[in-house]
């Protein structure tokens, strides 16, 4: 227990595209994780602030866009947040007051484009970085822009030791939903020494658990996967659903499955299914070294003479070189 971090994963849904209600929910759940579980770190799901528009079509078919779909996008864009903004300031306040480092999925609005983004907020430093999803999945590409190599941070953070024996150092990253199926992106984070690999998502399939276990074993890192649990009541009343003839506030839209996994593939908490909630575990940071002992995919288990990863410099790319 001498080198541990107390970490929570929050499984919850956006509050019906209401920014104020969602920020209130963020504060309530952060305080609960802190006061009940002693959390020092809390990870929230993909698109927690701004919302994940499950089942929406935005009036699109190949070759045409319906005016009602444009109006739907107006509502969605207005539910997004800018960085910086009063919403970010509120998250900073929550982090500072609770002394919890927050990793939160947001829909970011940058002029006329929306991005699926994760923000990192430190209790002392405030907002420190963001990661924009590199490749939105399938129809997500029609409503979200693509991230680039400028937002691939690995955050160094020293947490207080619960045992009172100095600080506990950790490196954190975030990879959103199906980005986790991009091998070279995972490799980039491994090469930067990520130890706490956060995976905000809305993928509630049972198969997702296998993906998270694989990444924990491959990267020899802690994997904290935060999924939404959402029902029809969590969306505006006119939001699209799978079966409009069988509408029910309790119908499940996103089923959850949040989980915390150790660098050796042990499930430390979860998966949580069928409800909102918080899962918490002690992360023994020495397990990172225990895992690297026999597998370090970008270190002693790499073959740099055969395979090599290089990150394209966005500044060079923008010049057309």
Beta strands, then each sheet from edge to edge (+ up, - down):
strand 1: 4-11
strand 2: 41-43
strand 3: 60-61
strand 4: 64-65
strand 5: 101-110
strand 6: 113-122
strand 7: 126-132
strand 8: 155-160
strand 9: 167-174
strand 10: 196-201
strand 11: 222-227
strand 12: 229-231
strand 13: 252-261
strand 14: 267-273
strand 15: 277-284
sheet 1: 7+ 6- 5+ 2+ 1+ 15-
sheet 2: 3+ 4-
sheet 3: 8+ 9- 10- 11- 13+ 12-
sheet 4: 8+ 9- 10- 11- 13+ 14-
end
